[in-house]
Amino acid sequence: MKKHFAVVFFIILFLLISGCATTPNIKFKINPEIQTTHNQLFDASIKPFDLAYVPTPGYCAFILIIINNSDKELEVDWNRTLYVDNGKTNGSFMFEGIVYKDRNNPKSPDIIFPKSEFSKIIWPSNLVTFEGMYWLHHCMGEGNKGVSLSIKSDGKEIRENLILEITS
């Protein structure tokens, strides 16, 4: 009787411990690791950014860097800068200072002064959801992801697309 009890006890203990095991982390690859573009007025780059506290593995944001090479102010038009998801636009971006519930409302532009550098972490607005009592950033997943960047100079729009591939 004691022998059967010990066997059952160890089987139950094994099942409980294996049930608590974590799944292996999925490591995503990026090609290229940093996507860049260059024109007469500015250089721009994006790099995917992951957060440790998101519900799904992967990249949830981009680090956007813009270097103004001109002698004029440049304006980032956030209302026309769009998230690109597998060849299609999929909403705009949110960033620090944007209230979650207002993430899809019109946003003020950012000004990049002449001969200066601008950087910001940007999250695709359509990948943010309200679950329970919290807003969650969901990750982009695999595929061609990027930013369709809208910059204004002297009232004229300059559009540059920065796209990279995320695979597992």
Secondary structure, 3 states (H helix, E strand, C coil): CHHHHHHHHHHHHHHHHHHCCCCCCCCCEEECCCEEEECCCEEEEEEEECCCCCCCCCCCEEEEEEEECCCCCEEECCCCCEEEECCEECCCEECCCCCHHHCCCCCCCEEECCCCEEEEEEEEHHHEEEECCEEEECCCCCEEEEEEEEEEECCEEEEEEEEEEEEC
